[in-house]
Amino acid sequence: MKKLLVPTDFSVHASHAAALAMDIAERFGAEAHFYTRIPMHPFWENLPERKRRDFPETYATLYDLKKHYKEWEDLYNKPSVKMTYSYSAGKMLSVAKNYISEHRIDMVVMGTHGAGGMEEFVFGSNAAKMVRHAPCPVLVVKKPVQDMHFRHIVFASDFDKKALPEFEWLVKFAKVYGAHLYLLNILPFPQFEAPATMSHPDTAPFEALCKDIPYTIHQHIDKNIEVGIANYARQVEADLVALAHYDRSFLERALTASITESLANHLDLPLLSL
């Protein structure tokens, strides 16, 4: 992992993401890129100075932005981490996706206040949208991470072999933290068959990747997958939940993405979408 992207609006939730991103960057020897969307003329950089004078509010916005970045540099600076700042007009998601591709970003770390009710139904949170569309892992943060350390990581999966590349990435991530991995399969509460007759996924290929790291396997029954993940995470005192998106049918992708987005909106723990 060489480059992290932190989309920010300088809110308190974004500050949690910034602090965690800088710690991750230090652990992995990576750069931290900070991006902000601001209201400005879409061709501001190409406007001659005489034309820019027609937009005094943009000058004020840029002044405030530079002040914010200076404050963050003072707050979160780590001597070994290179910090890069950028801003633009446009929609946050589309600009961030382009930035990820152009700069070969390896992970997005993003703060969120979540979303609920009509807001979630109509708009969703920016973090949830990033989870669905970003072409790299996305770590969603709502609250400060205790000691900036992940000790117990839950990986919730159906354990299809297509998820192995994402899981291998997670194992490497967990090794850096010396974390314990919990391999979790959630079964919705059975209405028509006894739990003993329900199928168990083949976790052997995933276990083979855990030979150098402590891990536990568990199958948990709950009323639905989202609730089951949240309940199990509380049970093992997890400080990170991870899920994998991988190549599958449109309907399956939509279902998995919706579960991940819902958790991004409602789960208080950091959520890592692979």
N, C-alpha and C positions, 0 to 999 in steps of 0.2 A: 504494500500500500504506500503510494508515493504522494498522492494529492487528495485532500479533503475539500469539499465545498460546503460553506455555511451560508445559505440564504438567510438574510436577516432584515428585520424592521426595527431592531434595537429595543424591542420589548423585553420584559422580564423573562419571558419564555425563551426568547432568542438568546438572551444572556446565558441561560442554562446550557443551551446547545453550544455556544461559543466556548465556554469554559471546558466542556467535555471534549469538544473537537480539538482544542489546543492540547489537552492531555493525551488524546489518542495520537495526535500528530507527533508529539514528543516521544511516545512509546515506540512508534513505527518509523521514526525518522522521516516524516512526511511534511509537505507544505500545507498550509491552511489558507484557503481562498475564501474571502468574504464577498458576497454579492448583495447589492441592494437595488430594489426597483424604486425609482422616484418619478414623480410627475414632472415631465420636462418635454420640450419639443423633440420629436423623434429624430430629427437631423441636427440636433444641437451642436455636435462636434464639428459639423461641416458649415455651420452658419458663420458669416463674417461678423466681426465684432459689432459693427453698426446695427446689424439685425438682432444680435443677442440683446441689445439694449431695450428691445421691445418686450423682453420677458424678465423683468426684475425679480419676479417670484422665483425663477429658476436659480438666479444668483443666490438668493436667500436660502433656498433649499440646499444648494451645493455647499454653502458656507456651513450650515448646520450638519450636513453629512460629514464633511471633513473633521468637524469638531467631535462628532460621535466616534469616528474611526480613531482619532487621536486618543480619546478616552478609553476605548477598547484596547488599543495597543498598550496603553499604560496599565490597564487592568489585567490583561491576559497574556502579555508578552512572555515568551520563553526564549532564552538566548539561542537554543538549538533549532527553533522553528521559524521558518520563513513565512511571514504574513503578507498576503497579497489582497488588495482591495479593488473592487470595480463596481460600477453602477450603470444603469441604463433605464430607458423608458421601455414600454412594452409589457406584455403579460409575463408574470413571474415564471410560470411553468415553461412556456415556450423558450424564453430567454435562458432559463437554467438548463434546459435540455441541450440547447445549442452550446452553452458554456461547458457542460459535461463532456460533450463530444470533442469540441475544439481543444480543450485543455487536458483531455484524457483523465478526468476525475475518477478516482477509485471508490469514493464513498461520499454520500451527502449526509450531513448531520444537521438536523432541523428542529427548531423548537416549535411547539404548538400549544394552544390553549384548548385544543379539541374542538368539537362541534356537537351540537345536539338539537333535537327537535326539528323545526322547520328549516333552520339554518343548515343542518346536516343534510336534510332531504334535498334542498334546492341547490346549495353550493358545495357542501362538504368543506373540510378544512384544506388549506393549501398543502399541509403535510400529507393528508390522505391522497390528494391528487398526485403529489410527488411519488408516493409509494406505488401508485398504479402505473405511472408513466416513465419514471426515471430508468435509464438503462444501466444502473449500477446499484449496489446496496444503499439503502436509505435507513438511517438511524433517527428515529423520532423521539424527542425528549420533551417531557412536560415539567418535570421537577429536577432539582439538583441531584446528581448521582453521588451517593455517600462515599466519601474518600476517593472519588473518581476511580472506583474499582469495581469490576464485574467479577463476582465470586461464584454465582450460581446462574447459569444460563439455560433456559428452557428452549429446546428446539421442537416445535410442534409440527408434525408432518404426517402424511399418509405413507411415507417411506417408499414411494415409487423410486426406482433406480435413476430416473431422470433428475431427481433432486440431489444426486450425489455430488456434482460439482459445487453446488451452493453449500452443501454440508461440509465439504472439504475446506472451503473458504472459511466457514465458521469455526472449524476445528483449529485452523491456524490462528484465527483471531482469539479464540479461547486460550490457546497455549501462551500467548503473550501475557494474558492476565492470570495464568495459573488457575483458571476457572474449572468448576465441575459442570459437566454437561448433562442435562436431563433430556433423554430422547422420549418424546411424548406422542402417543397416538390417542386421539379423542374419538370415542364412539358415542353418538347420540343415544339417549336412553332407549333401550329396545322396547317396542310396544308389542311385538308379535313373536319374539323368540327369547329364550333364556340367555343371559350373558355368557354362559359356559359354551353355548353353541356358536357364538359369533366369531368371525375370522380374526386372526392375528397377522399383522403384516410381517414380511420378511425383513428383519432389521440387521441381518448378518453383514451385508455389505457396508452398512453405516458403522456397525461396531468395529469392523476391521480398520476403519480410519481413526478409531479412538484408542489405539493401542498405547499411545504415549500420554493419555490424558484420562483423568477419572471421569466415569460416566455412570448413569443409571438409566434403565429402560422401564417405562411404565405405560400401561394402557388404562385410560381413565374414562369412565362412563358419566355423562352429564346430560342435561336437557338439550344442549346444542354445543357446537364446537367452540364458539366464542366464549360462552360462559364456562365451559370446561377448561379452556386454556387459562382464563383469569383465575378460576378457583384453584387449579393445580399450582399455578405460579405463586399464589399466596401460601399454599400448603408447604411448599419447599423453600419459601422465603427467597424466591428468585429476584434478581435485580436486573435481568434482561430477558426478554422473550424474542425469539427469532422464528421467522417463517420463510419458506422458499417459494419463489415464483419460478416456474420452469415451463418448457414447451409442452402444451397440452391443448385440448380442444377449446374453442372459444367459450363454451358454456362453463367448462371447468375453470378456465382462467378467470372468468368473470366472478364465479363463486369464491375462489380463493382470494382474488383481489378485494371483493366486498368484505370478506372476513377480516383481512388485514387492515383495510381502511376503517372498518368499524372499531377494531382494536386501537388503531391510531387515534381515533376520536375519543374513545372511552377508557382505555387502559392507562392507569397512572404510571406504570413501569415503562422504562425505555423499550421501544419496539424496533427490532432490526428486520427489515424486509430485504431478503436476498434475491 
